[in-house]
Amino acid sequence: MSRTPNYEFQEWWNKQREKNNNLDPLNDAKLDHSHSASPPPFTALDVDSSSPSSSVASKKERSRSARQLSWVCLLKCQQLAASLGWLYGGVFHLARTAHRRIADSASLRGDSSRLYRAIRVFLVVVIVLLGFELVAYFKGWHFRRPDPSDVLGMLPVVYAVWVDVRARYMSPPLQSLANLCTVLFIVQSVDRVVLILGCFWIKFRRLKPVASVDYDAVGISAEDFPMVLVQIPMCNEREVYQQSIGAVCILDWPKERMLVQILDDSDEVDTQQLIKAEVLKWQQRGVRIIYRHRLLRTGYKAGNLKSAMGCDYVKDYEFVAIFDADFQPTPDFLKKTVPYFKGRDDLALVQARWAFVNKDENLLTRLQNINLSFHFEVEQQVNGIFLNFFGFNGTAGVWRIKALEESGGWLERTTVEDMDIAVRAHLCGWKFIFVNDVKCLCELPETYEAYKKQQHRWHSGPMQLFRLCFFDILRSKVSWAKKFNLIFLFFLLRKLILPFYSFTLFCIILPLTMFLPEAELPAWVVCYIPGVMSLLSVLPAPRSFPFIVPYLLFENTMSVTKFNAMVSGLFRFGSSYEWVVTKKLGRSSETDLVAFEKDSEPLMRSNSLHRSNSDSGLEELSKLELSKKTGKTKRNRLFRKELCLAFILLTASVRSLLSAQGIHFYFLLFQGISFLVVGLDLIGEQVS
């Protein structure tokens, strides 16, 4: 119940302001010279001690002021209590969620990787060292090394020997490794700054590729449009198949000059039937669309695309546009990308930018949006303008079929078939164009488990490819500048060195320097340069500036996944060949649905499918209901590597607190909390 307002204080305050405004010290000095030496009034209330009535009024005013002050204090206390209650409720909710997931044995899956076993041993060592250092701290040995000759007992002797061993034999190699990682960190930071400067130069000079033909111009007939093949590879994509097929079928392109291939690798029978029914629906509306299903699902996506390109009718088409199952191109996508091929016989690929329908869904999608915005706005655009080469993103791109064939076609040797074909086409002399103003809607992974699997594939595949094509790059006929760009910048610096120093420096070396204080990392390595790099990374997504600190911490948290993937791909461990389809939820914005309905309405009027009188329509609806009922139950889970690293960093932060290292303590504390939040799966979609 709200407190009734007090008008007495407001009336008193207004009277005092009027008195203060009417007060003129200069006139008072002329009328009474005896008061000229007295100090000017500093309050709006004049007190005359000789008058009893004024004394009584002064007491009343003071009592009112005290009453108002107490009310203000009570209000502040109420606000503080509400804030503490909200904070307590949030912490209690997180603790209860964490306890429930820890108690749920199904959420904690076994992790038998070599990296996890090494991290677990490291955790045990760190905990033992912390206990040792705590005893030394309370004994006073932390400030002065104990002399074994002066102190009796075994523990002082052991600690003195430990201090001598770590100073002579352990700290020097650790310091050398720290210096190496620092140099790599600086080199990678310089590379990022150069990319940012290149992006600024593109914006300043307004550099962009220019198309030589406009297919919307007057006088362009259907015969002037080139033949385009549109492919949608998918596998058990029951949540998104309808959106992608519908978006492709309403592309603004002459129907007789376009063929849509639905390349379905699904092993779920009900999903196959749903996709077949969707293809049949659009066929009855006049769209040239066919359904293909492989009995032997070999080679994953590369094998699927390779099989589709082997069809006899492909030789009649000049270009092929590829979209993943969760991508929804705008109707004018082909009219904005295909014109760049006109007059450029050496152009192999036109890549469009991704846009995300769920970038504000949760904290995980917001952080992914920062990362991918930098990738497209800076990396892809700068490399496309200045080098005519970048890694194909696997979707939302148009290829010249002749370039695919001359480069060897799709190969099944890695899990990054898109990067593989891009590198081979570049070595054959083909050029690429990135169009930043053409965007294709897609969906970001909303769970950390899906995002982690995606990043593992994206970082293990490049190392597989680098191992396979290293000597091909050296033997190729391209210039040495392009060879240097491919080997050092494209593969080593951005695919190998980045995850190596990020994990080693901030997750291994920094905690060790707390227990081996003779080796140290300066504050500018721990805090200042990472902060500047995070600021530069957020520039392409200015609305994400409030998430700079979470982005910095999350990127360091993801370093364990990227490092593990990089090592497994480089040394051909079994997990490097795993292909897990990234789960999607089929999200679309309201504006996208309205636009889709508006664009598809003419087709529905011209050749509609009357499902009320169709057995196939009823059958499709029944199968759709069946697929909804038989969906798998989702659950949040725990991630062991992240939890172990969280305890390592929090333990190191306690050791840092003993040494009064401010910046290192706060970094270790917040980075440990970040690992803990991710390890408990509290960052992405939460399943109640």
C-alpha positions in Angstrom: 0.0 0.0 0.0 1.5 3.3 -1.0 2.3 6.0 1.6 0.1 9.2 1.5 2.1 12.2 0.2 3.1 14.9 2.8 2.3 18.4 1.6 3.5 20.2 4.7 7.1 19.8 3.7 6.5 21.1 0.2 4.6 24.2 1.5 7.4 25.0 4.0 10.0 24.6 1.2 8.1 26.9 -1.1 7.9 29.6 1.6 11.6 29.4 2.4 12.4 29.8 -1.4 10.3 32.9 -1.5 12.1 34.4 1.5 15.4 33.6 0.0 14.5 35.2 -3.3 13.3 38.4 -1.6 16.5 38.7 0.5 18.9 41.4 -0.7 22.2 41.6 1.2 23.3 44.9 -0.4 20.2 46.8 0.7 20.6 45.4 4.2 24.2 46.6 4.3 23.1 50.2 3.4 20.3 50.4 6.0 22.3 48.9 8.8 26.1 49.4 8.9 26.4 47.6 12.1 25.6 44.3 10.3 28.1 44.9 7.5 30.8 42.8 9.2 28.5 39.8 9.8 28.7 36.9 7.3 26.0 36.6 4.7 23.2 34.1 5.4 23.9 30.6 4.2 20.4 29.2 4.9 17.0 30.2 3.8 15.9 30.3 7.5 16.9 33.3 9.7 16.9 32.5 13.4 16.5 35.2 16.0 17.4 33.9 19.4 15.8 36.8 21.2 12.3 36.1 20.0 10.5 33.2 21.7 8.0 32.8 18.8 10.9 32.4 16.3 12.5 29.8 18.6 9.3 27.7 18.7 8.9 28.0 14.9 12.5 26.9 14.5 11.9 23.8 16.6 8.8 22.9 14.6 10.8 23.3 11.3 13.6 21.2 12.6 11.2 18.5 13.7 9.6 18.5 10.2 13.0 18.3 8.6 14.0 15.3 10.8 10.7 13.6 10.0 11.3 14.1 6.3 14.8 12.7 6.6 13.6 9.6 8.4 11.0 9.0 5.6 13.8 9.3 3.0 15.9 6.8 4.9 13.0 4.4 5.2 12.4 4.7 1.5 16.1 4.0 0.7 16.1 1.0 3.1 12.9 -0.3 1.4 14.6 -0.1 -2.0 17.8 -1.8 -0.7 15.7 -4.6 0.8 13.9 -5.1 -2.5 17.2 -5.2 -4.4 18.7 -7.7 -1.9 15.5 -9.8 -2.2 15.7 -9.8 -6.0 19.4 -10.8 -5.8 18.7 -13.5 -3.3 15.9 -14.9 -5.4 18.1 -14.9 -8.5 21.0 -16.6 -6.7 18.6 -19.1 -5.0 17.1 -19.9 -8.4 20.5 -20.5 -10.0 21.6 -22.6 -7.1 18.5 -24.7 -7.2 18.8 -25.2 -11.0 22.5 -26.2 -10.6 21.6 -28.6 -7.8 18.9 -30.2 -9.9 21.2 -30.7 -12.9 24.0 -32.1 -10.7 21.6 -34.5 -9.1 20.2 -35.6 -12.5 22.5 -38.4 -13.6 21.3 -38.2 -17.2 22.5 -34.7 -17.6 26.1 -35.7 -16.8 27.5 -37.7 -19.6 30.9 -39.4 -19.5 33.8 -37.6 -21.1 36.8 -39.9 -21.8 38.8 -37.4 -24.0 42.5 -37.0 -23.3 42.1 -33.3 -22.7 39.5 -33.9 -20.0 41.7 -36.3 -18.2 44.6 -33.9 -18.3 42.4 -31.0 -17.0 41.2 -33.3 -14.2 44.8 -34.0 -13.1 45.6 -30.3 -13.4 42.7 -29.6 -11.0 43.9 -32.0 -8.4 47.4 -30.5 -8.5 46.0 -26.9 -8.2 43.9 -27.8 -5.2 46.9 -29.5 -3.5 49.1 -26.4 -4.2 46.4 -24.1 -2.8 46.2 -26.0 0.4 50.0 -25.9 0.7 50.0 -22.1 0.0 47.3 -21.5 2.6 49.3 -23.2 5.3 52.3 -21.2 4.3 50.3 -18.0 4.3 49.0 -18.4 7.8 52.5 -19.5 9.0 54.0 -16.3 7.6 56.2 -18.1 5.0 54.4 -16.4 2.2 56.4 -13.2 3.0 59.6 -14.7 4.1 61.0 -18.1 3.0 61.5 -20.4 6.1 65.1 -21.4 6.9 65.2 -25.1 7.5 68.1 -24.6 10.0 66.0 -22.3 12.2 62.6 -24.1 12.1 62.0 -27.6 13.4 59.6 -29.9 11.6 59.2 -31.5 8.2 56.7 -29.0 6.7 59.0 -25.9 6.7 61.7 -28.0 5.0 59.3 -29.2 2.3 58.0 -25.7 1.7 61.6 -24.3 1.4 62.6 -27.0 -1.0 59.4 -26.4 -3.0 60.1 -22.6 -3.3 63.7 -23.4 -4.4 62.5 -26.0 -7.1 59.8 -23.8 -8.5 62.2 -20.8 -8.8 65.0 -22.8 -10.4 63.3 -25.4 -12.6 59.6 -24.7 -13.1 59.2 -21.0 -13.4 61.8 -20.4 -16.3 60.1 -22.8 -18.8 56.7 -21.5 -17.8 57.9 -17.9 -18.3 59.2 -18.9 -21.7 55.9 -20.4 -22.7 54.1 -17.4 -21.5 56.4 -15.1 -23.6 55.7 -17.3 -26.7 52.0 -17.1 -26.2 52.2 -13.4 -25.6 54.0 -12.9 -28.9 51.4 -15.0 -30.7 48.7 -13.0 -29.0 50.2 -9.7 -30.2 50.6 -11.0 -33.8 47.0 -12.1 -33.9 45.9 -8.8 -32.4 47.8 -6.9 -35.1 46.1 -9.1 -37.7 42.7 -8.1 -36.2 43.6 -4.4 -36.2 44.7 -4.6 -39.8 41.3 -6.2 -40.7 39.5 -3.4 -38.9 41.5 -0.8 -40.7 40.7 -2.5 -44.0 37.0 -2.4 -43.2 37.2 1.3 -42.3 38.9 2.0 -45.6 36.2 0.1 -47.5 33.5 2.2 -45.7 35.5 5.4 -46.3 36.1 4.8 -50.0 32.7 3.1 -50.4 34.3 0.2 -52.1 31.9 -2.6 -53.2 31.5 -4.9 -56.2 29.3 -3.7 -59.0 27.0 -5.8 -61.1 27.2 -5.3 -64.8 23.6 -6.2 -65.5 20.2 -5.5 -64.0 17.6 -8.3 -64.5 14.8 -5.9 -63.4 15.5 -3.6 -66.3 12.9 -3.1 -69.0 13.4 -5.2 -72.1 15.0 -8.2 -70.3 13.2 -11.4 -71.5 13.1 -14.8 -69.8 15.7 -16.1 -72.3 18.2 -13.6 -71.0 18.2 -15.2 -67.5 20.8 -17.9 -67.0 19.9 -21.4 -66.0 20.1 -21.7 -62.2 20.1 -24.9 -60.1 19.0 -24.4 -56.5 20.0 -27.1 -53.9 18.8 -27.6 -50.3 20.7 -30.4 -48.6 19.0 -31.5 -45.4 19.0 -34.3 -42.9 16.2 -34.8 -40.4 15.3 -31.1 -40.5 11.6 -31.5 -39.5 11.6 -28.1 -37.8 12.7 -26.0 -40.7 12.2 -27.8 -44.0 8.9 -26.1 -44.7 10.3 -22.6 -44.3 13.3 -23.2 -46.5 11.4 -25.0 -49.3 8.8 -22.3 -49.3 11.3 -19.5 -49.4 13.2 -21.0 -52.3 10.1 -21.8 -54.3 9.0 -18.1 -54.4 12.3 -16.8 -55.7 11.8 -14.1 -58.3 13.3 -15.9 -61.2 11.7 -17.3 -64.4 10.3 -20.8 -63.4 11.5 -22.4 -66.6 15.0 -21.1 -65.9 15.3 -22.5 -62.4 15.2 -26.0 -60.9 15.0 -26.8 -57.2 16.6 -29.9 -55.8 15.6 -31.1 -52.3 18.5 -33.3 -51.2 17.1 -35.2 -48.3 19.4 -37.5 -46.3 16.9 -38.1 -43.5 16.8 -41.5 -41.9 13.5 -40.8 -40.1 10.7 -42.1 -42.2 8.1 -39.6 -41.0 10.4 -36.7 -41.8 10.9 -38.1 -45.3 7.2 -38.3 -45.8 6.6 -34.7 -44.6 9.3 -33.4 -47.0 7.9 -35.4 -49.9 4.4 -34.0 -49.2 5.8 -30.4 -49.2 7.6 -31.0 -52.5 4.4 -32.4 -54.0 2.5 -29.3 -52.8 4.8 -26.9 -54.6 4.9 -29.1 -57.7 1.2 -28.8 -58.0 1.6 -25.0 -57.8 3.8 -25.1 -60.9 7.2 -24.9 -59.4 10.0 -27.0 -61.0 11.1 -28.9 -57.9 12.3 -32.5 -57.4 12.9 -34.7 -54.3 16.1 -36.8 -54.0 16.9 -39.3 -51.3 20.1 -41.4 -51.0 19.9 -44.9 -49.7 23.5 -44.9 -48.7 24.3 -41.8 -46.6 28.1 -41.6 -47.1 30.2 -38.4 -47.0 27.6 -36.4 -45.1 26.8 -33.1 -46.8 29.7 -33.4 -49.3 28.5 -36.8 -50.4 24.9 -35.5 -50.8 26.0 -32.5 -53.0 28.3 -34.7 -55.0 25.5 -37.2 -55.7 23.2 -34.4 -56.8 25.7 -32.9 -59.2 26.1 -36.2 -60.9 22.6 -36.0 -62.4 22.5 -35.8 -66.2 20.3 -32.6 -66.3 22.9 -30.6 -64.4 24.9 -30.0 -67.6 22.0 -27.7 -68.7 22.6 -25.3 -65.9 25.3 -22.6 -65.5 25.1 -21.7 -61.8 24.1 -23.5 -58.6 22.8 -21.8 -55.5 23.1 -23.7 -52.2 21.1 -23.1 -49.0 21.1 -25.0 -45.8 17.8 -26.2 -44.4 17.3 -23.3 -42.0 18.1 -20.6 -44.5 15.3 -18.4 -46.0 16.5 -16.3 -48.9 14.6 -13.2 -49.9 12.6 -13.4 -53.3 15.2 -11.2 -55.0 18.2 -13.2 -53.8 19.1 -14.5 -57.3 18.6 -11.1 -59.0 21.0 -9.6 -56.5 23.8 -12.2 -56.8 23.7 -13.8 -60.3 24.3 -10.4 -62.1 27.9 -10.3 -60.7 28.9 -13.2 -62.9 28.1 -11.3 -66.1 31.3 -10.3 -67.8 33.5 -12.0 -65.2 34.6 -15.3 -66.6 37.1 -15.9 -63.8 34.5 -15.4 -61.0 33.6 -18.7 -59.3 31.5 -17.7 -56.2 29.2 -14.9 -55.0 28.7 -15.2 -51.2 25.9 -13.4 -49.4 25.8 -12.4 -45.8 23.9 -14.2 -43.0 21.2 -12.5 -41.0 19.7 -14.1 -37.9 16.0 -14.3 -36.9 16.8 -15.2 -33.3 19.8 -13.1 -32.4 18.1 -11.6 -29.4 16.6 -14.9 -28.1 19.1 -15.3 -25.2 22.6 -14.4 -24.1 24.2 -17.2 -26.2 22.6 -16.0 -29.5 23.6 -12.4 -28.7 27.2 -13.4 -28.3 27.1 -15.5 -31.5 25.8 -12.5 -33.3 28.8 -10.5 -32.2 31.2 -13.1 -33.5 29.5 -13.7 -36.8 28.9 -10.0 -37.5 32.6 -9.5 -37.2 33.3 -12.5 -39.5 31.0 -11.2 -42.3 31.4 -7.4 -41.9 35.2 -7.5 -41.5 36.9 -10.8 -42.4 34.8 -11.8 -45.4 34.4 -8.3 -46.8 38.0 -7.3 -46.4 39.3 -10.6 -47.9 36.8 -10.4 -50.7 37.7 -6.8 -51.7 41.5 -7.0 -51.4 42.3 -10.7 -52.1 39.3 -12.0 -54.0 39.4 -15.0 -51.7 37.7 -16.1 -48.5 36.3 -19.3 -47.1 33.0 -20.4 -48.6 30.4 -20.4 -45.8 28.7 -23.5 -47.1 25.4 -21.8 -47.8 23.8 -18.6 -49.1 26.2 -18.6 -52.0 26.0 -19.0 -55.8 28.7 -21.1 -57.6 29.6 -21.3 -61.2 29.2 -25.0 -62.0 32.2 -24.9 -64.4 34.4 -23.7 -61.4 33.2 -26.6 -59.3 34.0 -29.1 -61.9 37.5 -27.7 -62.7 38.3 -27.6 -59.0 37.6 -31.3 -58.5 34.0 -31.1 -57.3 32.8 -31.9 -53.8 35.1 -34.2 -51.8 34.3 -36.2 -48.7 37.7 -36.1 -47.1 36.9 -33.5 -44.4 33.9 -32.2 -42.4 34.4 -28.7 -44.0 33.6 -29.4 -47.6 32.8 -25.7 -48.2 36.3 -24.6 -47.2 37.9 -27.5 -49.1 36.3 -26.5 -52.4 37.1 -22.8 -51.8 40.8 -23.5 -51.3 41.0 -25.7 -54.3 39.2 -23.2 -56.5 41.5 -20.5 -55.3 44.5 -22.6 -56.2 43.1 -23.0 -59.7 42.9 -19.2 -60.2 39.2 -18.6 -59.6 38.0 -15.4 -57.8 35.3 -14.8 -55.2 33.0 -11.9 -54.4 31.4 -11.2 -51.1 28.2 -9.0 -51.2 27.6 -7.5 -47.8 24.3 -5.9 -48.6 22.6 -9.1 -49.7 21.4 -10.9 -46.5 19.9 -14.4 -46.1 17.9 -15.2 -43.0 18.9 -18.2 -40.9 18.9 -19.4 -37.3 21.5 -19.5 -34.6 21.9 -22.5 -32.2 20.0 -21.6 -29.0 21.5 -24.3 -26.8 25.1 -24.5 -25.7 25.3 -28.2 -26.6 24.3 -27.5 -30.2 26.7 -24.6 -30.5 29.5 -26.6 -29.0 29.1 -29.4 -31.5 29.0 -26.8 -34.3 32.2 -25.1 -33.2 33.9 -28.5 -32.8 33.2 -29.3 -36.4 34.1 -25.8 -37.6 37.6 -25.9 -35.9 38.6 -29.6 -36.4 37.8 -29.6 -40.1 40.2 -26.8 -41.1 43.1 -28.7 -39.4 42.1 -31.8 -41.4 42.1 -29.7 -44.5 45.4 -28.0 -43.7 47.1 -31.4 -43.2 45.8 -32.6 -46.5 46.4 -29.6 -48.8 49.6 -28.2 -47.3 51.8 -29.7 -50.1 49.2 -28.9 -52.7 49.5 -25.2 -51.8 53.3 -25.3 -52.0 53.2 -27.0 -55.4 50.4 -24.8 -56.8 51.1 -22.1 -59.5 49.7 -19.2 -57.5 52.0 -16.4 -56.3 54.0 -16.7 -53.1 51.9 -13.9 -51.6 48.8 -16.0 -52.0 50.6 -19.0 -50.6 51.7 -17.0 -47.6 48.1 -15.8 -47.1 46.7 -19.3 -47.3 49.3 -21.0 -45.1 50.1 -18.4 -42.4 47.0 -16.1 -42.2 44.2 -18.3 -43.3 45.2 -21.6 -41.7 47.9 -21.1 -39.1 47.1 -17.8 -37.5 43.3 -17.8 -37.6 42.6 -21.5 -37.3 45.6 -22.9 -35.2 47.4 -20.2 -33.3 44.2 -18.4 -32.1 42.7 -21.4 -30.2 46.2 -22.5 -29.1 47.2 -19.3 -27.3 43.7 -18.4 -26.1 43.4 -21.7 -24.2 47.0 -22.0 -23.2 47.5 -18.4 -22.0 44.3 -17.8 -20.1 43.3 -21.2 -18.9 46.7 -22.9 -18.2 49.5 -20.4 -17.9 47.6 -17.6 -16.0 46.4 -20.0 -13.2 49.9 -21.5 -13.0 51.6 -18.1 -12.5 49.5 -17.7 -9.3 51.3 -20.8 -7.9 54.6 -20.1 -9.5 54.9 -16.3 -8.8 58.4 -16.2 -10.2 56.8 -16.4 -13.7 54.3 -13.6 -14.3 51.9 -12.2 -16.9 51.7 -8.4 -17.2 48.4 -6.7 -16.7 48.3 -5.5 -20.3 48.2 -9.1 -21.5 45.5 -10.2 -19.1 43.2 -7.2 -19.3 44.0 -4.3 -21.5 44.7 -5.9 -24.9 41.8 -8.4 -24.6 39.6 -5.5 -23.7 40.6 -3.5 -26.8 40.2 -6.5 -29.0 36.7 -7.2 -27.6 35.8 -3.5 -28.3 37.0 -3.9 -31.9 35.0 -7.1 -32.3 31.8 -5.4 -31.2 32.1 -2.5 -33.7 30.2 -4.3 -36.5 27.3 -4.9 -34.1 27.0 -1.6 -32.2 23.8 -2.6 -30.4 25.9 -5.3 -28.6 28.1 -2.9 -26.8 26.6 -3.8 -23.4 27.8 -7.3 -23.9 31.5 -6.5 -24.3 32.6 -8.1 -21.0 30.4 -11.2 -21.4 31.7 -11.6 -25.0 35.3 -11.5 -23.8 34.7 -14.0 -21.0 32.7 -16.3 -23.3 35.3 -16.3 -26.0 37.9 -17.5 -23.5 35.4 -20.1 -22.3 34.9 -21.4 -25.8 38.7 -21.7 -26.2 38.7 -25.2 -24.6 36.3 -26.5 -27.2 38.2 -24.9 -30.1 41.5 -26.1 -28.8 40.3 -29.6 -28.4 38.8 -29.6 -31.9 42.0 -28.1 -33.4 44.2 -30.8 -31.8 41.8 -33.6 -32.8 41.7 -32.4 -36.4 45.5 -31.9 -36.6 46.4 -35.3 -35.2 43.4 -37.2 -36.7 41.7 -38.2 -33.5 38.4 -40.0 -33.8 36.2 -37.0 -32.8 37.5 -34.9 -35.7 35.4 -36.9 -38.2 32.1 -36.6 -36.3 29.3 -34.8 -38.1 26.4 -33.8 -36.0 23.6 -31.8 -37.6 23.1 -28.5 -35.7 19.6 -28.6 -34.2 17.2 -25.8 -35.2 13.9 -24.7 -33.8 12.4 -23.2 -36.9 12.1 -19.7 -35.7 11.0 -16.8 -37.9 10.2 -13.2 -37.2 6.7 -11.9 -37.8 7.8 -9.7 -40.6 9.3 -12.7 -42.4 6.1 -14.6 -42.1 4.0 -11.7 -43.4 6.4 -11.2 -46.4 6.4 -14.9 -47.1 2.6 -15.0 -47.1 2.4 -12.0 -49.3 4.9 -13.4 -51.9 3.3 -16.8 -51.9 -0.3 -15.6 -52.2 -0.3 -15.2 -56.0 0.9 -18.8 -56.4 -1.8 -20.1 -54.0 -4.5 -18.2 -56.0 -3.3 -19.5 -59.4 -2.9 -23.1 -58.5 -4.1 -23.9 -55.0 -4.1 -27.4 -53.4 -7.5 -28.1 -51.9 -6.6 -30.1 -48.9 -10.2 -30.4 -47.6 -11.0 -32.7 -50.5 -7.6 -34.4 -50.8 -6.6 -37.6 -49.1 -2.9 -36.7 -49.4 -3.5 -33.5 -47.5 -5.2 -35.3 -44.7 -2.4 -37.8 -44.7 0.2 -35.1 -44.5 -1.5 -33.4 -41.6 -1.8 -36.7 -39.7 1.9 -37.3 -40.2 2.7 -33.8 -39.0 0.8 -34.4 -35.8 2.6 -37.7 -35.4 6.0 -36.0 -35.8 5.1 -33.5 -33.1 4.1 -36.1 -30.6 7.2 -38.3 -31.2 9.7 -35.5 -30.7 12.6 -36.1 -28.5 12.6 -34.7 -24.9 15.1 -31.9 -24.5 17.1 -31.4 -21.4 19.9 -29.3 -20.1 23.1 -31.1 -19.3 26.5 -30.5 -17.5 29.8 -30.1 -19.3 32.7 -31.6 -17.4 35.7 -29.9 -19.0 34.1 -26.5 -18.4 33.3 -27.3 -14.8 36.8 -28.5 -14.1 38.3 -25.4 -15.6 35.9 -23.3 -13.5 37.2 -24.8 -10.3 40.8 -24.4 -11.5 40.4 -20.7 -12.2 38.4 -20.1 -9.0 41.2 -21.9 -7.0 43.8 -19.7 -8.7 41.8 -16.6 -7.9 42.0 -17.5 -4.2 45.8 -17.9 -4.5 45.9 -14.5 -6.3 43.9 -12.9 -3.4 46.7 -14.0 -1.0 49.2 -12.2 -3.2 47.0 -9.1 -3.5 47.1 -9.1 -7.3 44.0 -7.0 -8.2 43.6 -7.3 -11.9 44.6 -11.0 -12.0 42.3 -11.8 -9.2 39.2 -10.2 -10.8 40.0 -11.7 -14.2 40.4 -15.2 -12.7 37.3 -14.7 -10.6 35.0 -13.6 -13.4 36.5 -16.1 -15.9 35.9 -18.9 -13.4 32.3 -17.8 -12.9 31.9 -17.7 -16.7 33.2 -21.3 -17.0 30.9 -22.3 -14.2 27.8 -20.8 -15.9 28.6 -22.5 -19.1 29.5 -25.8 -17.4 26.1 -25.8 -15.7 24.4 -25.0 -19.1 22.9 -21.7 -17.8 23.8 -19.6 -20.9 21.5 -20.9 -23.6 18.0 -22.2 -23.8 16.7 -23.4 -20.5 14.4 -26.4 -20.5 12.1 -26.4 -17.5 
